[in-house]
Amino acid sequence: MNSGQETASALGRPWRAPRDHSGPTFVTGRGARLVDRNGHRVIDATSGALNVFCGHGVEPVVDAYVSQLRTLAHVDMSQGLSEPAHLLADRLREIPGHGGDRFFFANSGSEAIELAVKISSLYWSAVDSRRTEIVTFESGYHGSTALCQSLSGLPQTGITPDRCGGGVHHVEFGEFTGAGQRSSEAREHIAVQLRTILAGSAAGTVLVEPFLNVGGGIRLPEGVLGDIRRICDEYGALLVLDEVFTGLGRTGAWFAQEHEGVRPDLTAFSKGLTNGVCALAAVAVGDGVLDRLAPGSIVPYGHTMSASAAACAAASATLEHMRASGAVAAARAIGGRLLSALGRELRGADGVLDVRGHGLALSVELDSADIADSVQHVAYDLGAYTRQQGRTIMLAPPACLSGEEEDRLADHVVTAVRKVVAAR
């Protein structure tokens, strides 16, 4: 992979050392392909920042955004409204799976999680002010703001002070690793922990990612979301699903909760909402939550660019393009074929701990982070731009992959793993 050191500039990067300019510099993208400044073409198995779900350069989305900018860019949503925001909310309400009746808009996944937590806090202030604590997964990741990092259980967020206002309890996988994390025993382990926490604490909100993205590309055990919903009902807790990554097609359904028929109380989603054209996030909230808020309550949360008219227009165009192109069904089919190809060649191979996937979110877990880092570099040189999460190589390509690109992506990853493992 191009070191990129010669591009050193005044640029500071997220999740990197202040002067780290390693990695490729890209100049163009079209469909599922990226081209770096050296002319090297790669398949983008990262979908931008996991948000370019339909592929780069989708003209109807870009055109809708630019057209709206020329008409009306933005109004302050706390003072007035815009037609594109009305339209987007109504279109989202028609989509299955999110469980929401009303939609509140923010700019990023982190903001959406903060907004969901804020609404759940308003609910508990009205219903039972003692229930201030929150349950999340130890390997979960919910964003990069101070509050969101305090909700997450990962080592890179552990130095963040707790800004939640109540205790945070983490459900963990215990001794289960690799494929064992999807086992029926792991499912029962999670359910027992959750019951124990809710029975012995002041927790009133359970926050869950259906697919633990940053935590290692981990697919939860089949049936566990349904278990969590039933346990929340048993103890009167709110279920908030973090579908920032999985929402809007990534797992082969509009929302990952559809796979188990779960209806949450709130759903936060963001990546893919505008296909990477601009920043936008949303929280879907059920009437059962909103109707219990104190009379006259407001939702004291918002940002300057919340529900930008131009962003909402881009989002509506994205939803329309997804329907017209069959992107959700494509994610399901392409992801299934990629998982079969990777599993056939790598499952049980030397250095490989697990091969797993859920739609277009696929993971090859290796036996060390160093090996994963080397695999990522070799795969890039071969023509596949992948995402490393610890010792896991994650593939999250767009839903526009051609059959040839599917084959090439699988082949590049398999070749890279074999080459790196053989050389160690």
Summary of the structure (lengths in Angstrom):
residues: 424
radius of gyration: 21.1
end to end distance: 18.6
largest distance: 66.4
contacts: 1518
relative contact order: 0.16
helix: 41%
strand: 17%
